[in-house]
Amino acid sequence: MITPEVKTVADLAQQPEEYRQAVAKIVASHAVNELYGAQVFDEPAIALAPTPYAKWLTCRVAMEEYHHHIRFKELADQMGLAPARYDPAHKKPLSIFQFPLSTWEEFCVIKLLADLAEILQVEDLLHCSFHPLRNIARITMPEEKFHAQFGLDFCSELVKTEEGRRRVQNAIDRYFPMLPKFFGADNSKNNETFRRFGLKKRRNEEMRADFLVRAREVVEHKLGLRLPEVAARAA
């Protein structure tokens, strides 16, 4: 079955229930996780930032991450989704947000790697058959790239000293193993549905493999550090 391009929220009502539910899952997931990430990582990192310049840029990151939540929440509201579907108090966020952030180096590594992972997710929505979701992806992408570059720039400064290299490597060693699960399970039924309806393009395992290549490039080739070995598959 080839799903037609769905250009508006109003047009969504004419689509099969399975299509509507698939869209709802994607929108709700992004809404809840953008909010939770901003609350547990980005806003607390303002206090951890070591200089006024770093605080200013971190404030911008936090502002943009909260705005990502607002964009997805507004779309969820337009679609008539119940607030409980995108409220962290009711819907469990992704496990990558359970990391106990306590240092500036950890935050820089989170931006370096978690936002790189998010770039891959947003890439897959750029040609989504549901145009309102596609439009959010196109608006969000430049900001996600800025966040990942933020992580790379600050990590690049930190690794200029031996102590900085040690602290950044330690943060990578502890945080990176959490990230492969971000892409979901292999042979995912949800992902198969998303691809069948043209909401996403790649299998979870394809996106994970792509992420591992890109993460190795930034960690080993650009920072000169070591990327921990992780499982190539997710349960």
Secondary structure, 3 states (H helix, E strand, C coil): CCCCCECCHHHHCCCCHHHHHHHHHHHHHHHHHHHHHHHHHHHHHHHHCCCHHHHHHHHHHHHHHHHHHHHHHHHHHHCCCCHHHHCCCCCCCCHHHHCCCCCHHHHHHHHHHHHHHHHHHHHCCCCCCEHHHHHHHHHHHHHHHHHHHHHHHHHHHHCCCHHHHHHHHHHHHHHHHHCHHHHCCCCCHHHHHHHHCCCCCCCHHHHHHHHHHHHHHHHHHHCCCCCCCCCCCCC
